[in-house]
Amino acid sequence: MWTLLLLVSSAAAATVTYDFNITWVTAQPDGFSRPTIGINGQWPIPHITATVGDRVIVNVNNQLGNQTTTLHFHGLYMNGTTHMDGPVGVSQCSIPVGGSFVYDFNIKQPGTYWYHSHDSGQYPDGLRGALIVNDPDSPYKDQYDEELVLTLADWYHDQMPGLIRHFMSYANPTGAEPVPDSALMNDTQNLNINIEPGKTYMFRIVNMAAFAAQYLWFEDHTMRIVEVDGVYTEPAEAKMIYLTPAQRYSVLITTRNDTSTNFAIVGSMDQDLFDAVPETLNPNVTGWLVYDKAAPLPTPTLIDAFDPFDDFTLIPHDRLPLLQDVTRTIQLDMKMDNLGNGANYAFFNDRTYTRPKVPTLYSALTTGEMATDVGVYGSNTNAFVLGQGEVVEIVLNSLDPGKHPFHLHGHEFQAVVRSEEEAGVYVNNETMPEFPMRRDTFMVRPNGNIVLRFRADNPGIWLFHCHIEWHVSSGLMATMIEAPLALQHQLSLPQSPYTSSNASALAIPPSHLEACAKQGVPIAGNAAGNTVDLLDLSGENLPPGPLPAGFQARGVVAMVFSCVAAFAGMGVIVWYGWLDVKGGAKAG
């Protein structure tokens, strides 16, 4: 149940309250019935809707019975409330089974967003939905008649815990990601959208996928892009767009005056991402713009090639110029490789992310002036401490043949460079745009590079990670520790000796502390939970050790198949021996 409580104020802001009981339900969006994570006994889960300036309260109760959970409000900057951001081990402990948790934050930005679990690769099992922030002052408010939300997703028939166990195991040494079983549109297939002729609709489009990017087009209709990831853009016409997981677009579509024909809406998963494409896979999902319910729903027209709009060419509506005078450059070289347990992991600068014992936010709040020392945050959190107000440049070099969408929490960024495929590492040889496009999720091409810039003006703990959920599980994450001393003046832990003396500082809510206490998770000290010597990381969580010297992925594959063959051979020997024994007994 969710309620809307209006508060009288000069800004006419509201407090929007949602009560979410997270439960298992049964759903069959593509015809296959499976357990799915729903809210209040329903799936698809509800949209969260608010208006710029609103306060949003989400009361969560975890009734799953067998899994912890969280919620992350993707794309919201959470200014002043980094503790409401949602990732486990970063800004909170997971919500235990039977536990309750309160998210409470103000929304200061308009646009198209979504919310999802940020715990143990959970959201592809259904815990993801649209989050829409309305804007009374939108520059496009007078250019359309109606808004519609259109979500895209990939869908798996098996549940994530089992899929992740296999994915992160010696039996999958190449790191081949599980291929989805189907694609969905508004969490169904064969979607009908009833429209009227001669009207303009704003479609808010969200890709909530775990893995698959999608190409999207509306047959015989032109899109005008007006927003990406919460950033208004100058209008740009497109026949086809490409959405990585976590990306959003708002597009204006003007319908035809002729109502005699209905038109297909086609989403097509990018099969370049899949190591192997099952013969039974239908990569497409189709809906229709329905002008006439009595008219047939046409089969989509075959296309010769995918030719999507290049989002790098977009210009923000506010024409914010290129950030100059970079004060901090962070180079991240990413790759995939195997560790000593035979599984395939993801790395930034040769380190794979490993969740710390103490959530990183709580380390920042309980280590005093040492919070500016990156050493307190652990050996494998890929942590970077940022000074308040710094202009930060992230140079990401992909040493991997796949496409990767990277997302930064707490910020939008300027996308100032994106190379072509196989360009190799960035060598500072690009001309940057005068007014770079901004968004919070941006794709690097295979064996290519991207350069992103943002201003560190939002004290908090913010993840930077690939938004392919399999790669989150394999460690493709970094942690931005932004202005930790300023953060200590914004937030406080009641039992910390470094509790802020600032009377206006927000206290970490009791429900957050209870979630940690119920699971025995420490909330003070460095990444290892040490509170005396804050640079002593003894006992910290660490990934498996490296492969033996000279061992490579193909060696792991050979070893796996050799072991399988050996066990099979032993089985045959035992079977024949059993037949001999059995036959001898009969003869006697």
QUIQUIMO-V600683 format. One record per pair of residues at least 4 apart in sequence whose ideal C-beta (glycine too) atoms are under 6 Angstrom apart, sorted by the first residue. I is the first residue (numbers start at 1). J is the second residue. Records with the same first field share a line. If there is no record, write none. Layout:
# QUIQUIMO-V600683
I = J ; J
This chain:
# QUIQUIMO-V600683
1 = 19
2 = 18
3 = 17
4 = 16
5 = 15
6 = 14
7 = 15
9 = 13
11 = 53
13 = 53 ; 54
14 = 54
15 = 55
16 = 50 ; 54 ; 56
17 = 57
18 = 58
19 = 59
20 = 39 ; 60
21 = 40 ; 61 ; 63
22 = 39 ; 62 ; 64 ; 69
23 = 38 ; 41 ; 63
24 = 35
25 = 36 ; 38 ; 43
26 = 33
27 = 36 ; 43
28 = 32 ; 33
29 = 184 ; 187 ; 188
30 = 155 ; 182 ; 189
32 = 157
34 = 157
36 = 43 ; 126
37 = 125 ; 126 ; 127
38 = 42 ; 43
39 = 45
43 = 126
44 = 187
45 = 129
47 = 129 ; 130
48 = 115 ; 131
49 = 132
50 = 54 ; 56 ; 107 ; 133
51 = 134
52 = 110 ; 135
54 = 107
55 = 106
56 = 105
57 = 104
58 = 103
59 = 102
60 = 101
61 = 100
62 = 69 ; 95 ; 97 ; 99
68 = 94 ; 95 ; 96 ; 119
69 = 95 ; 117 ; 119
70 = 86 ; 88 ; 94 ; 95 ; 117 ; 118 ; 119
71 = 86 ; 115
72 = 86 ; 116 ; 118
73 = 115
74 = 113 ; 114
75 = 113 ; 229 ; 230 ; 440
77 = 410 ; 458
78 = 82 ; 84 ; 85 ; 105
79 = 458
80 = 490
81 = 105
82 = 91 ; 460 ; 461
83 = 91 ; 508
84 = 103 ; 105
85 = 91 ; 409
86 = 118
87 = 91 ; 118 ; 463
88 = 94 ; 119
89 = 355 ; 359
90 = 360 ; 461 ; 463
91 = 361 ; 461
92 = 512
93 = 515 ; 516 ; 521
94 = 119
95 = 99 ; 101 ; 515
96 = 518 ; 519
99 = 515
100 = 511
101 = 511 ; 515
102 = 509 ; 511
107 = 133
109 = 230
110 = 133 ; 135
111 = 133 ; 227 ; 230
112 = 204 ; 248 ; 250
113 = 131
114 = 130 ; 131 ; 206 ; 208
115 = 131
116 = 123 ; 128
117 = 122 ; 123 ; 127
121 = 160 ; 164 ; 469 ; 473
122 = 127
123 = 127 ; 128
124 = 160 ; 210
125 = 159 ; 160
128 = 208
130 = 149 ; 151 ; 206
139 = 232 ; 317
140 = 226
144 = 200 ; 202 ; 252
145 = 199 ; 200
146 = 201
147 = 202
148 = 201 ; 203
149 = 204
150 = 203 ; 205
151 = 186 ; 206 ; 208
152 = 207 ; 214 ; 267
153 = 184 ; 208 ; 209
154 = 180 ; 183 ; 209 ; 210 ; 211 ; 212
155 = 180 ; 181 ; 182 ; 184
156 = 180 ; 181
157 = 181
158 = 162 ; 163
160 = 164
163 = 178
164 = 168 ; 473
167 = 172 ; 470
168 = 343
169 = 343
170 = 342 ; 343
172 = 176
173 = 338 ; 342 ; 344 ; 553 ; 556 ; 557
175 = 336 ; 344
176 = 275
177 = 211 ; 470
179 = 274
180 = 212
183 = 267 ; 269 ; 285
184 = 285
185 = 191 ; 267 ; 285 ; 287
186 = 191
189 = 285
191 = 287
192 = 288 ; 290
193 = 289
194 = 290
195 = 255 ; 289
197 = 255 ; 257 ; 259
198 = 257
199 = 255
200 = 252 ; 254
201 = 253
202 = 250 ; 252
203 = 251
204 = 250
205 = 249
206 = 248
207 = 214 ; 243 ; 245 ; 247
209 = 245
210 = 469
211 = 468
212 = 269
213 = 244 ; 270
214 = 243 ; 267 ; 269
215 = 240 ; 242 ; 268 ; 306 ; 308
216 = 241 ; 267
217 = 240 ; 266
218 = 265
219 = 263 ; 264
220 = 263
221 = 253
222 = 237
223 = 238 ; 251 ; 253
224 = 235 ; 237 ; 252
225 = 233 ; 236 ; 238 ; 251
226 = 235 ; 250 ; 252
227 = 232 ; 250
228 = 249 ; 439
229 = 248 ; 439 ; 440
231 = 316 ; 412 ; 438 ; 439
232 = 317
233 = 314 ; 316 ; 317
234 = 315 ; 317
236 = 314
238 = 309
240 = 308
241 = 249 ; 308 ; 309
242 = 308
243 = 247
244 = 405 ; 443
245 = 405 ; 467
246 = 407 ; 441 ; 467
247 = 441
259 = 291 ; 292
262 = 288 ; 290 ; 291 ; 295 ; 297
263 = 289
264 = 286 ; 288 ; 298 ; 300
265 = 287
266 = 286 ; 300
267 = 285
268 = 283 ; 284
269 = 283
271 = 277 ; 283
277 = 281
286 = 300
288 = 297
312 = 418
314 = 437
315 = 435
316 = 320 ; 438
319 = 435
322 = 432 ; 436
323 = 391 ; 414 ; 453
325 = 391
326 = 391 ; 393
327 = 390 ; 391
328 = 390 ; 392
329 = 393
330 = 384 ; 394
331 = 395
332 = 348 ; 396
333 = 349 ; 397
334 = 348 ; 398
335 = 347 ; 399 ; 400
336 = 344 ; 346 ; 400
338 = 344 ; 547 ; 553 ; 556
339 = 345 ; 544
340 = 544 ; 545 ; 546 ; 547
341 = 544
342 = 556
345 = 352 ; 474 ; 475
346 = 471 ; 474 ; 475 ; 476
347 = 352
348 = 382 ; 478
351 = 380 ; 382
352 = 475 ; 543
353 = 382 ; 475 ; 477
354 = 380 ; 541 ; 543
356 = 378 ; 381 ; 527
357 = 528 ; 529 ; 541
358 = 362 ; 363 ; 522 ; 525 ; 529
360 = 377 ; 461 ; 479
361 = 461
362 = 366 ; 523
363 = 367 ; 376 ; 526
364 = 371 ; 484 ; 487
365 = 488 ; 493 ; 496
366 = 496 ; 498 ; 524
367 = 371 ; 376 ; 534
368 = 498
370 = 376 ; 534
371 = 484
372 = 385 ; 484
374 = 383 ; 385
375 = 535
376 = 526 ; 534
377 = 381 ; 383 ; 527
378 = 527 ; 540
380 = 543
381 = 479
382 = 478
383 = 479 ; 481
384 = 480
385 = 481
386 = 390 ; 392 ; 456 ; 480 ; 482
388 = 483 ; 486
390 = 456
391 = 455
392 = 454 ; 456
393 = 453
394 = 452
395 = 426 ; 451
396 = 444 ; 450
397 = 425 ; 449
398 = 444 ; 447 ; 448
401 = 446 ; 447
402 = 446
403 = 443
404 = 444 ; 466
405 = 441 ; 443 ; 467
406 = 442 ; 466
407 = 440 ; 441 ; 467
408 = 413 ; 440 ; 464
409 = 462 ; 463
410 = 458 ; 460 ; 462
411 = 454
412 = 438 ; 440
413 = 452 ; 454
414 = 436 ; 438 ; 453
415 = 436 ; 437 ; 442
416 = 432 ; 436 ; 451 ; 453
417 = 430 ; 451
418 = 450
419 = 423 ; 448 ; 449
421 = 445 ; 446 ; 448
422 = 447
423 = 448
426 = 449
441 = 467
444 = 448 ; 450
456 = 482
459 = 482 ; 483 ; 486 ; 487
460 = 482
462 = 480
463 = 477
464 = 478 ; 480
465 = 472 ; 477
466 = 471 ; 476
471 = 476
488 = 500
489 = 500 ; 502
490 = 505
491 = 506
492 = 499 ; 500 ; 505 ; 507
493 = 508
494 = 507
500 = 505
508 = 512
510 = 514
516 = 521 ; 523
522 = 529
524 = 531
525 = 529 ; 530 ; 531
526 = 530 ; 534
527 = 540
528 = 537 ; 539 ; 540
530 = 536
547 = 551
551 = 555
558 = 562
579 = 583
